[in-house]
Amino acid sequence: MKVLGLAGYSNAGKTTLATALMAELKATGARVSAIKHAHEHFDIDHPGKDSHRLREAGAFEVLVASGTRMALMREFEQPVDWNVDGMLAQMAAPQDRELWVLVEGFRHGAVLKIELWDAAADRPALYPEDPYVVAVVTDAPHTLPAPTTLPVFSRHEAPAIAQWLTSQGRRFDYTHPDPLPQ
């Protein structure tokens, strides 16, 4: 699978760019999955539903499936500090060369990423120090805090970004890190 991170601070436009890139990549025939890092408690289940009752009764995992969708909810007794590789390992088709996985969040994760940067956010840019940043998206390239030789795109250039991504060939192929020595 091919993996691309979308990195930026809150309200930088990561989800907006992710949805636009999904449409563009799907138009090329690719399959697209997404990973979204949540910093706080979240829930996709609803009180009163059978799946919620099963979780509340103590189920470690509840898998809900229909003919068109599946969701796996897993409860942890202790908080888990997820990293990008751990989440990618949960994906269904790691050997699928037509699959793109867009990873939203994990600013400091070790995957190739596009940084969404906004001068008005008054936050430091990642690209000058992060070797995994391969392009920058901003609507104000003249305000970038440091010169760069990286490609710079506007937030509204999803077609051009998708074309650039697909032209990069195997650059975004994901290689799972070596297992720890036993």
C-alpha positions in Angstrom: 0.0 0.0 0.0 1.0 3.6 -0.4 0.9 5.8 2.6 0.7 9.6 2.8 0.6 11.7 6.0 -1.3 15.0 6.1 0.3 17.0 8.9 -0.7 20.3 10.3 -2.1 22.0 13.4 -5.8 22.1 14.3 -8.0 23.7 11.6 -5.2 23.7 9.0 -7.5 22.0 6.5 -6.2 18.4 6.8 -9.7 16.7 6.5 -10.7 19.1 3.7 -7.6 18.2 1.7 -8.0 14.5 2.6 -11.5 14.3 1.2 -10.5 16.2 -2.0 -7.5 13.9 -2.5 -9.6 10.8 -2.0 -11.9 11.9 -4.8 -9.0 12.6 -7.1 -7.1 9.3 -6.3 -10.4 7.3 -6.6 -10.8 8.9 -10.1 -7.5 7.2 -11.1 -8.9 3.8 -10.1 -7.1 3.7 -6.8 -8.7 2.5 -3.5 -8.3 4.9 -0.6 -8.4 4.4 3.1 -7.9 6.8 5.9 -6.5 6.8 9.4 -7.6 9.6 11.7 -5.7 10.2 15.0 -8.1 11.3 17.8 -6.5 13.0 20.8 -9.5 12.7 23.1 -12.2 10.2 24.0 -14.5 9.5 21.0 -17.3 7.0 20.3 -18.8 5.8 17.1 -21.4 3.7 18.9 -24.8 4.9 20.2 -26.5 4.2 23.6 -29.5 1.9 23.1 -28.0 0.0 20.2 -27.2 -3.7 20.7 -23.5 -3.1 19.9 -23.4 -0.5 22.6 -25.0 -2.8 25.1 -22.5 -5.5 24.3 -19.6 -3.1 24.9 -21.1 -1.8 28.1 -21.4 -5.4 29.3 -17.7 -5.8 29.0 -16.9 -7.1 25.5 -13.3 -6.5 24.5 -14.2 -6.3 20.8 -17.5 -5.8 19.0 -17.6 -6.2 15.3 -20.6 -4.8 13.5 -21.1 -5.8 9.9 -23.5 -5.6 7.1 -23.2 -6.4 3.4 -21.7 -2.9 2.7 -19.8 -1.9 5.9 -17.9 -3.2 8.9 -16.8 -1.5 12.1 -14.6 -3.0 14.8 -14.7 -1.4 18.2 -12.0 -2.5 20.6 -11.9 -1.4 24.3 -8.6 -1.1 26.1 -8.3 -1.5 29.8 -5.3 0.9 29.8 -4.7 3.8 27.4 -2.8 2.9 24.3 -0.3 5.3 22.8 -0.8 4.5 19.1 1.9 5.2 16.5 1.5 5.3 12.8 2.9 1.8 12.2 0.6 0.3 14.8 -2.4 1.8 13.1 -1.3 0.8 9.6 -0.9 -2.7 10.9 -4.7 -2.7 11.6 -5.5 -1.9 7.9 -7.1 -4.7 5.9 -5.0 -4.8 2.7 -1.3 -4.0 3.3 -0.2 -5.8 0.1 -2.7 -3.9 -2.1 -0.5 -1.8 -4.5 -3.7 0.1 -5.6 -4.5 1.2 -2.1 -3.6 4.7 -0.8 -3.8 5.2 3.0 -4.1 8.9 4.0 -3.0 9.4 7.6 -4.4 12.5 9.2 -2.6 13.6 12.3 0.6 12.1 13.7 2.6 15.3 12.9 5.8 13.7 14.0 5.2 10.2 12.6 7.8 8.6 10.4 5.8 8.5 7.1 6.2 10.7 4.1 3.8 13.6 4.6 2.5 16.8 3.2 2.5 19.7 5.6 -0.4 22.1 5.6 1.0 25.4 6.8 -0.8 28.6 7.7 1.1 31.8 8.8 -2.0 33.0 10.7 -1.8 29.9 13.0 1.4 31.3 14.5 2.9 27.8 14.9 6.3 26.6 13.8 6.6 24.9 10.4 7.6 21.3 10.3 9.3 21.2 6.8 12.6 22.9 7.8 13.5 20.1 10.3 11.3 17.1 9.4 12.9 14.9 6.7 9.5 13.2 6.1 7.8 16.3 4.8 7.9 16.0 1.0 5.6 18.9 0.1 3.9 22.0 1.6 0.4 23.2 1.1 -0.3 26.8 1.9 -2.2 29.7 0.4 0.6 32.1 1.2 3.9 30.7 -0.1 5.5 34.1 0.2 5.1 33.9 4.0 6.8 30.5 4.5 9.2 30.8 7.4 12.2 29.3 5.6 13.1 28.8 1.9 12.4 25.3 0.5 13.0 23.3 -2.6 10.0 21.1 -1.8 6.9 21.4 -4.0 4.5 24.0 -2.7 0.8 23.7 -3.5 -2.3 25.8 -2.8 -5.1 24.3 -0.7 -7.3 24.3 -3.8 -4.9 22.3 -5.9 -6.1 18.8 -5.0 -6.0 17.6 -8.7 -2.4 18.8 -9.1 -1.4 17.3 -5.7 -3.0 13.9 -6.7 -1.2 14.0 -10.1 2.1 14.8 -8.3 1.5 11.9 -5.8 0.8 9.4 -8.6 3.8 10.5 -10.6 6.1 9.7 -7.7 5.7 6.0 -8.4 6.9 3.8 -5.6 8.1 6.6 -3.4 5.0 6.3 -1.1 5.1 2.4 -0.9 4.9 1.5 2.8 7.5 -0.8 4.3 6.6 -2.0 7.7 9.5 -1.5 10.1 11.6 -4.5 10.9 10.3 -6.5 13.8 12.1 -6.1 17.1 14.9 -8.7 17.7 13.8 -11.7 19.8 
